Amino acid sequence: MANILIAGGGIGGLAAALSVARQGHRATVLERSDVFGEVGAGIQLGPNAFHALDGLGVGDAVRARAVLIDELQFMDGTTGERIARMPLTGAYRERFGNPYAVVHRGDLYQALLDACRAHPAVTLLGGHFVVRYEQDATGVTAVTCTGRSFRGDVLIGADGIRSAVRRQLVGDGDPRVSGHTIYRSVIPMDQVPRELRWNSVTLWAGPKWHFVHYPIAGGKCLNLAATRDDAASEAVAGLPVPAEAVVSEFPELGHAARRLLELGKGWRAWVLCDRDPVPGWTDGRVTLLGDAAHPMLQYAAQGACMALEDAVLLGELLRGAEPDEPALERRLEKYNAARGERTARTQLVAREMGKQLYHPEGEAALARNRMLCSLTADELYDKVAWLHAGAR
């Protein structure tokens, strides 16, 4: 039995703790906040995420909190025309073995937190911000901002896009600012006109902007997310924005979508960031996971899905590992190698989706519409199969 330290108690960190504990190890999660909790609004979960959640033993708990979506819709945001739809029931679920769902981030997090709290081999420690690590031939020490040290056999850096563990391990500086600002709001579903209460993830694409909405919280709320390619140059996280300011950012938005946008309240803004893929995120007995390893823009809706996949594979590769095992470091290197290509591809595809699919204007937008209109449901399934079928 090995003692696994995990820096960061977000979705990825809790999934990692649960995964290694289910493989017979002790897991200690060091979270910078005093209280374990998750901020944010809606999150999309492809079938690959449910494959991973089932592997962690929490798939049914998440399904119970999620909304199983009937279709993805791609709309022309200015004309209101539906360009393409991908059905997500019948043939889709049969092909990929699980549903496509949306859930409040807090509901996904709670399912993982409950499972960690129920597992005797998982220890959750709040108020411990890991700022650096030290290692030798026999183990690794995580050092917190207060100077307190924790000794373990492995350290997993699951401390997000601004990971302190990554800063020491990779040393690639601050995240890349995308130049895109996203505005988020959650509203009660009973405030939404009945004719617009769609059980779909709907995306309205316009020139240098797009608007997404879908139900969450068991269908009791509607998640709104409007993104503008505004050349923002500084990272912003959770900045309150007046509703009228948000609406004014999308003057070209068509009637139906505008009706929903104008319902938004309590808007907050984030400037989206990611990083370039790197081939190596392992250093001896230290490795990275989730956004610490491969942060990506949200346009492929795969950030949490990739973190969950990471956690499951890492747990599997650590099965039977002993603290003094000479090959322990090679297990981490194998994890890095197995995950590197898939996560790097997803990072780069997410960037390209923002440029080529969601934000083109003029003739480029018309060409995009023609291309999407030409695709059958089976052809759309073929295009997402490498992601939605899960890791091989």
C-alpha positions as CSV (number, residue, x, y, z in Angstrom):
1,M,0.0,0.0,0.0
2,A,1.4,3.4,-1.0
3,N,0.7,6.8,0.4
4,I,-0.5,9.1,-2.4
5,L,-0.5,12.8,-1.8
6,I,-2.8,14.9,-4.0
7,A,-2.4,18.7,-4.3
8,G,-5.9,20.1,-5.1
9,G,-9.4,19.1,-4.0
10,G,-11.3,19.9,-7.2
11,I,-13.0,17.5,-9.5
12,G,-9.8,16.0,-10.7
13,G,-8.2,15.8,-7.3
14,L,-11.2,14.0,-5.7
15,A,-11.4,11.6,-8.7
16,A,-7.7,10.8,-8.3
17,A,-8.1,10.2,-4.6
18,L,-11.1,7.9,-5.1
19,S,-9.3,6.1,-7.9
20,V,-6.1,5.3,-6.0
21,A,-8.0,4.4,-2.9
22,R,-10.1,1.9,-4.8
23,Q,-6.9,0.3,-5.9
24,G,-5.8,-0.3,-2.3
25,H,-3.7,2.9,-1.5
26,R,-4.1,5.7,1.0
27,A,-4.9,9.1,-0.5
28,T,-4.4,12.4,1.3
29,V,-5.9,15.4,-0.5
30,L,-4.4,18.8,0.3
31,E,-6.8,21.6,-0.7
32,R,-6.0,25.3,-0.4
33,S,-9.5,26.3,0.6
34,D,-10.7,25.6,4.2
35,V,-13.9,24.0,2.9
36,F,-14.2,21.4,0.1
37,G,-16.5,22.8,-2.5
38,E,-16.9,23.6,-6.2
39,V,-17.8,26.9,-7.8
40,G,-19.2,27.4,-11.3
41,A,-22.4,26.5,-13.1
42,G,-23.1,23.9,-15.8
43,I,-20.8,21.2,-17.2
44,Q,-21.2,18.8,-20.1
45,L,-20.4,15.2,-19.7
46,G,-19.8,13.0,-22.7
47,P,-20.1,9.2,-22.6
48,N,-16.4,9.0,-22.0
49,A,-16.9,10.8,-18.7
50,F,-19.5,8.3,-17.6
51,H,-17.2,5.4,-18.5
52,A,-14.7,7.0,-16.1
53,L,-17.3,7.8,-13.4
54,D,-18.5,4.2,-13.6
55,G,-14.9,3.1,-13.1
56,L,-14.8,5.3,-9.9
57,G,-18.1,3.8,-8.7
58,V,-20.1,7.1,-8.8
59,G,-21.7,6.9,-12.3
60,D,-25.1,6.2,-11.0
61,A,-24.9,9.0,-8.4
62,V,-24.0,11.5,-11.1
63,R,-26.7,10.2,-13.5
64,A,-29.2,10.8,-10.7
65,R,-28.2,14.4,-10.5
66,A,-27.8,15.0,-14.3
67,V,-30.0,15.9,-17.2
68,L,-29.7,13.3,-20.0
69,I,-29.7,15.4,-23.2
70,D,-31.7,14.5,-26.3
71,E,-29.6,16.4,-28.8
72,L,-26.9,18.9,-29.6
73,Q,-28.1,21.8,-31.7
74,F,-26.0,24.2,-33.8
75,M,-27.8,27.4,-34.7
76,D,-27.0,30.4,-36.8
77,G,-27.0,33.0,-34.1
78,T,-28.0,35.9,-36.3
79,T,-30.7,34.3,-38.5
80,G,-32.0,31.8,-36.0
81,E,-31.7,29.0,-38.5
82,R,-30.9,25.6,-37.2
83,I,-27.8,24.4,-39.1
84,A,-27.3,21.0,-37.7
85,R,-28.4,18.6,-34.9
86,M,-26.9,15.6,-33.4
87,P,-29.4,13.2,-31.8
88,L,-28.1,11.8,-28.5
89,T,-30.6,9.1,-27.7
90,G,-31.1,5.7,-29.4
91,A,-28.3,5.1,-31.9
92,Y,-25.9,7.5,-30.1
93,R,-26.2,5.8,-26.7
94,E,-26.0,2.4,-28.3
95,R,-22.8,3.3,-30.2
96,F,-21.0,5.0,-27.3
97,G,-22.4,3.0,-24.4
98,N,-23.5,5.9,-22.2
99,P,-25.6,9.1,-22.4
100,Y,-24.6,12.6,-23.0
101,A,-25.6,14.7,-20.0
102,V,-25.3,18.1,-18.4
103,V,-25.0,18.7,-14.7
104,H,-24.3,21.5,-12.3
105,R,-20.6,21.4,-11.4
106,G,-21.6,21.3,-7.7
107,D,-23.7,18.2,-8.3
108,L,-20.8,16.3,-10.0
109,Y,-18.4,17.5,-7.3
110,Q,-20.8,16.4,-4.5
111,A,-21.0,12.8,-5.8
112,L,-17.2,12.6,-5.8
113,L,-16.9,14.3,-2.4
114,D,-19.5,11.9,-0.8
115,A,-17.6,8.9,-2.2
116,C,-14.3,10.2,-0.9
117,R,-15.7,10.9,2.6
118,A,-17.2,7.4,2.7
119,H,-13.9,5.7,1.8
120,P,-11.7,4.9,4.8
121,A,-8.5,5.3,2.9
122,V,-9.2,8.9,1.8
123,T,-8.2,11.8,4.0
124,L,-9.4,15.3,3.1
125,L,-7.4,18.2,4.5
126,G,-8.6,21.8,3.9
127,G,-6.5,24.9,4.3
128,H,-3.3,23.4,2.9
129,F,-2.0,25.1,-0.2
130,V,0.9,23.1,-1.7
131,V,3.5,25.6,-3.0
132,R,6.4,23.2,-3.8
133,Y,7.7,19.7,-3.5
134,E,11.0,17.9,-2.6
135,Q,11.8,14.3,-3.4
136,D,14.5,11.7,-3.0
137,A,14.9,8.0,-3.7
138,T,12.4,6.9,-1.1
139,G,9.5,9.4,-1.4
140,V,8.3,12.9,-2.0
141,T,7.4,15.8,0.4
142,A,4.7,18.4,-0.4
143,V,5.4,21.7,1.3
144,T,2.5,24.1,2.0
145,C,2.4,27.9,2.1
146,T,2.5,27.7,5.9
147,G,5.7,25.7,5.8
148,R,4.0,22.5,6.9
149,S,5.3,19.3,5.1
150,F,3.5,16.1,4.1
151,R,5.5,13.0,3.2
152,G,4.2,10.4,0.7
153,D,5.3,7.9,-1.9
154,V,3.7,9.8,-4.9
155,L,2.5,13.4,-5.4
156,I,-0.3,14.1,-7.9
157,G,-0.6,17.8,-8.8
158,A,-4.3,18.3,-9.5
159,D,-4.1,22.0,-8.5
160,G,-5.6,23.5,-11.6
161,I,-4.4,25.7,-14.5
162,R,-2.2,27.8,-12.2
163,S,-0.7,24.8,-10.6
164,A,2.2,25.4,-8.2
165,V,3.3,21.8,-8.8
166,R,3.4,22.4,-12.6
167,R,5.3,25.6,-12.1
168,Q,8.1,23.7,-10.4
169,L,7.8,20.6,-12.7
170,V,7.3,22.2,-16.1
171,G,8.2,25.8,-15.5
172,D,6.2,27.2,-18.4
173,G,5.0,30.4,-16.8
174,D,1.5,31.8,-16.7
175,P,-1.4,30.3,-18.7
176,R,-2.1,31.5,-22.2
177,V,-4.8,34.2,-22.4
178,S,-7.2,33.2,-25.2
179,G,-8.6,36.7,-25.9
180,H,-12.2,35.4,-25.3
181,T,-14.5,36.5,-22.5
182,I,-17.3,34.2,-21.3
183,Y,-20.3,35.5,-19.4
184,R,-22.2,33.0,-17.2
185,S,-25.6,33.0,-15.5
186,V,-28.0,30.4,-14.1
187,I,-31.7,31.2,-14.0
188,P,-34.8,29.2,-12.7
189,M,-36.4,27.2,-15.5
190,D,-39.8,28.6,-14.5
191,Q,-38.7,32.0,-15.8
192,V,-38.0,30.5,-19.3
193,P,-40.8,30.6,-21.8
194,R,-42.2,27.1,-22.3
195,E,-41.5,27.1,-26.0
196,L,-37.8,27.6,-25.3
197,R,-37.4,24.9,-22.6
198,W,-35.5,22.6,-24.9
199,N,-33.8,19.4,-23.6
200,S,-30.7,20.1,-25.6
201,V,-27.4,21.7,-25.6
202,T,-28.0,24.6,-28.0
203,L,-25.2,26.7,-29.5
204,W,-25.9,29.9,-31.4
205,A,-22.9,30.9,-33.5
206,G,-22.2,34.5,-34.7
207,P,-19.4,36.6,-35.9
208,K,-16.7,36.4,-33.2
209,W,-19.2,35.2,-30.6
210,H,-21.4,32.3,-29.5
211,F,-24.1,31.6,-27.0
212,V,-24.8,28.3,-25.3
213,H,-27.6,27.2,-23.0
214,Y,-28.8,23.9,-21.5
215,P,-30.9,22.7,-18.5
216,I,-29.1,21.7,-15.3
217,A,-30.1,20.8,-11.7
218,G,-32.5,18.1,-12.8
219,G,-34.1,20.6,-15.2
220,K,-34.9,23.1,-12.6
221,C,-32.5,25.7,-13.9
222,L,-31.1,26.9,-17.3
223,N,-27.4,27.5,-17.7
224,L,-26.4,30.4,-19.9
225,A,-22.9,31.0,-21.3
226,A,-22.2,33.7,-23.8
227,T,-18.7,34.1,-25.2
228,R,-17.2,37.0,-27.1
229,D,-13.9,37.0,-29.0
230,D,-13.0,40.5,-27.7
231,A,-9.1,40.3,-27.7
232,A,-9.1,40.4,-23.9
233,S,-5.5,40.4,-22.7
234,E,-5.7,39.9,-19.0
235,A,-7.1,36.9,-17.1
236,V,-10.3,37.6,-15.2
237,A,-12.2,35.2,-13.0
238,G,-15.8,35.6,-11.7
239,L,-16.0,39.4,-12.2
240,P,-19.6,40.6,-11.7
241,V,-21.1,42.2,-14.8
242,P,-24.4,44.2,-15.2
243,A,-27.0,42.4,-17.2
244,E,-27.3,45.3,-19.7
245,A,-23.6,45.2,-20.3
246,V,-23.7,41.5,-21.2
247,V,-26.7,42.0,-23.6
248,S,-25.0,44.9,-25.3
249,E,-22.0,42.7,-26.2
250,F,-24.2,40.6,-28.5
251,P,-26.2,43.1,-30.7
252,E,-26.4,40.7,-33.7
253,L,-28.1,37.9,-31.7
254,G,-31.4,36.7,-33.2
255,H,-34.8,37.0,-31.5
256,A,-35.2,33.6,-29.9
257,A,-31.7,33.6,-28.4
258,R,-31.9,37.2,-27.3
259,R,-35.1,36.4,-25.3
260,L,-33.0,33.9,-23.3
261,L,-30.0,36.1,-23.0
262,E,-32.1,38.9,-21.6
263,L,-33.4,36.7,-18.8
264,G,-29.9,36.3,-17.4
265,K,-29.2,37.7,-13.9
266,G,-26.2,37.8,-11.7
267,W,-23.8,37.6,-14.6
268,R,-20.1,36.9,-14.0
269,A,-17.3,37.1,-16.5
270,W,-14.1,35.0,-17.0
271,V,-11.4,35.5,-19.6
272,L,-10.7,32.0,-20.9
273,C,-7.1,30.6,-20.6
274,D,-5.3,27.5,-21.6
275,R,-1.8,26.3,-22.1
276,D,0.2,24.7,-25.0
277,P,0.5,20.9,-24.8
278,V,3.7,19.6,-23.3
279,P,5.1,16.1,-23.8
280,G,6.2,15.6,-20.2
281,W,4.4,16.3,-16.9
282,T,6.1,13.7,-14.7
283,D,9.2,14.2,-12.5
284,G,10.2,11.1,-10.6
285,R,7.5,10.4,-8.1
286,V,5.5,13.5,-9.1
287,T,3.0,13.8,-11.8
288,L,0.2,16.1,-13.0
289,L,-3.5,15.5,-13.7
290,G,-6.4,17.4,-15.2
291,D,-6.0,21.2,-15.7
292,A,-2.6,21.1,-14.1
293,A,-1.4,18.8,-16.9
294,H,-3.5,19.8,-19.9
295,P,-5.7,22.8,-19.4
296,M,-8.0,23.5,-22.4
297,L,-10.6,25.9,-23.6
298,Q,-14.2,24.8,-23.1
299,Y,-15.2,24.5,-26.8
300,A,-14.9,20.7,-26.9
301,A,-16.7,20.4,-23.5
302,Q,-14.0,17.9,-22.4
303,G,-12.0,19.5,-19.6
304,A,-13.6,17.6,-16.8
305,C,-14.0,14.5,-18.9
306,M,-10.2,14.4,-19.5
307,A,-9.5,14.8,-15.8
308,L,-11.8,11.9,-15.0
309,E,-10.1,9.7,-17.6
310,D,-6.7,10.7,-16.1
311,A,-7.8,9.6,-12.7
312,V,-9.1,6.2,-13.7
313,L,-6.0,5.3,-15.7
314,L,-3.6,6.5,-13.0
315,G,-5.3,4.4,-10.4
316,E,-5.2,1.4,-12.7
317,L,-1.5,1.9,-13.3
318,L,-0.8,2.2,-9.6
319,R,-2.6,-1.1,-8.8
320,G,-0.4,-3.3,-6.6
321,A,2.4,-0.6,-6.4
322,E,4.5,-0.7,-3.2
323,P,6.3,2.3,-1.6
324,D,9.8,0.9,-2.2
325,E,9.1,-0.4,-5.6
326,P,11.9,0.4,-8.1
327,A,9.4,0.7,-11.0
328,L,7.1,3.2,-9.2
329,E,8.4,6.1,-11.2
330,R,8.0,4.1,-14.5
331,R,4.3,3.6,-13.7
332,L,3.9,7.4,-13.6
333,E,5.8,7.8,-16.9
334,K,3.6,5.2,-18.4
335,Y,0.5,7.2,-17.3
336,N,2.0,10.3,-18.9
337,A,2.8,8.6,-22.1
338,A,-0.6,7.0,-22.3
339,R,-2.5,10.2,-21.8
340,G,-0.3,12.7,-23.6
341,E,-1.3,12.3,-27.2
342,R,-5.1,12.2,-26.5
343,T,-5.1,15.2,-24.1
344,A,-2.9,17.3,-26.4
345,R,-5.1,16.6,-29.4
346,T,-8.1,17.6,-27.3
347,Q,-6.4,20.9,-26.2
348,L,-5.7,21.8,-29.8
349,V,-9.1,20.7,-31.2
350,A,-10.8,22.9,-28.6
351,R,-8.8,25.9,-29.7
352,E,-9.6,25.3,-33.4
353,M,-13.3,24.8,-32.7
354,G,-13.4,28.4,-31.3
355,K,-11.7,29.7,-34.4
356,Q,-13.2,27.6,-37.2
357,L,-16.5,26.4,-35.9
358,Y,-18.0,28.9,-33.4
359,H,-16.6,32.3,-34.3
360,P,-16.2,32.7,-38.1
361,E,-17.9,35.6,-40.0
362,G,-18.9,36.4,-43.5
363,E,-18.1,33.8,-46.2
364,A,-16.3,31.6,-43.7
365,A,-19.5,31.3,-41.6
366,L,-21.5,30.5,-44.7
367,A,-19.0,27.8,-45.6
368,R,-19.2,26.4,-42.1
369,N,-23.0,26.3,-42.3
370,R,-22.9,24.4,-45.7
371,M,-20.4,21.9,-44.3
372,L,-22.5,21.2,-41.2
373,C,-25.7,21.0,-43.1
374,S,-24.2,18.3,-45.3
375,L,-23.5,15.8,-42.5
376,T,-25.8,13.0,-41.5
377,A,-26.2,11.9,-37.9
378,D,-23.9,9.0,-38.4
379,E,-21.2,11.2,-40.0
380,L,-21.5,13.5,-36.9
381,Y,-21.0,10.5,-34.7
382,D,-17.9,9.5,-36.7
383,K,-16.4,12.9,-36.1
384,V,-16.8,12.8,-32.3
385,A,-16.1,9.1,-31.9
386,W,-12.4,9.5,-31.0
387,L,-13.6,11.6,-28.0
388,H,-16.9,10.2,-26.9
389,A,-16.0,6.6,-27.1
390,G,-13.5,7.1,-24.4
391,A,-9.8,6.3,-24.0
392,R,-8.5,3.0,-25.4
